[in-house]
Amino acid sequence: MAIPLNQKSSTDTIRERFDNDVERFSNLQTGQAATIDAPLAMELITQAAVAATPSIKRVLDIGCGAGNNSLKLAQCSSGFHCDLLDLSQAMLDRAKQRVIAAGVPSVEVFQGDFRGIALPEQSYDVILAAAVLHHLRDDSDWEQAFRKIYRLTAPGGSVWISDLVSHESSAVHSMMWQRYGEYLSELGGQTYRDKVFEYIDIEDSPRPVTYQLELLRKVGFKRVELLHKNSCFAAFGAFKGAT
Ligand SMILES: C[S@@+](CC[C@H](N)C(=O)[O-])C[C@H]1O[C@@H](n2cnc3c(N)ncnc32)[C@H](O)[C@@H]1O
């Protein structure tokens, strides 16, 4: 049975888990293996960011982990300032080191919960949020976080998200979860599948991509784009109007 939202992992527990998981998030070629199409999602959100803003000046990577998405962005855009934000200082240390080594000229780190950290509004040409928003909990939490992302985005800027998603219909959700289980079993066997499902149940509260696209429009984004969806994973984004 699904764990109620108020009994899911606290941010302290999530931070501790990721403090001890830096290596798993440090492979740019594969991304995180438990994510279906992880390399494709990284490519799509970063290429879409560059297509949206050919000359990117300032980037925010929310829940940057070890920096894979900012690194991927640095492969197709140069000269941007990168703000890396994560709960985990261990992740930030790794991300900063890798992003600087990739030639990004200016990097700042912000340690803490995205929801509570003060950041410059109307400033970011590109905001990346990969595999992090599924930690948001109830409707109000999702809406406040999306409103904050909107406020931080520069006029004409865009946000690009890739994440674990649920589905509006429980029948389709079960079917997709079954398919994801098969993927995990092929990857690491049934014990691995059960372990991943167990921590998703304890720690994650994903929402449908349809819900998130609607919410992006509701908070003010002018256009939304679905880049990719496969089973329980999606990549998508939204553009803020020019003024
Ligand atoms: C699954 S990892 C993804 C890392 C990276 N974005 C990637 O795609 O490789 C999620 C990261 O989000 C961070 N995180 C989770 N909740 C957060 C929050 N509320 N504020 C900031 N970071 C958060 C975790 O510490 C972790 O490093």
The ligand as a Gaussian input file, in Angstrom:
#p B3LYP/6-31G(d) Opt

LIG

0 1
 C       17.858000      11.825000      -8.054000
 S       19.056000      13.057000      -7.712000
 C       19.253000      13.806000      -9.313000
 C       20.543000      14.565000      -9.463000
 C       20.746000      15.255000     -10.809000
 N       19.751000      16.274000     -11.082000
 C       20.767000      14.246000     -11.925000
 O       19.820000      14.225000     -12.727000
 O       21.738000      13.477000     -11.984000
 C       18.101000      14.240000      -6.829000
 C       18.930000      15.338000      -6.178000
 O       18.025000      16.343000      -5.716000
 C       18.417000      16.761000      -4.420000
 N       17.193000      17.251000      -3.753000
 C       16.101000      16.543000      -3.361000
 N       15.177000      17.359000      -2.841000
 C       15.685000      18.630000      -2.893000
 C       15.214000      19.920000      -2.486000
 N       14.021000      20.076000      -1.912000
 N       16.002000      20.989000      -2.686000
 C       17.226000      20.847000      -3.258000
 N       17.732000      19.645000      -3.662000
 C       16.980000      18.558000      -3.487000
 C       19.040000      15.525000      -3.780000
 O       19.919000      15.860000      -2.731000
 C       19.718000      14.861000      -4.974000
 O       21.076000      15.240000      -5.097000

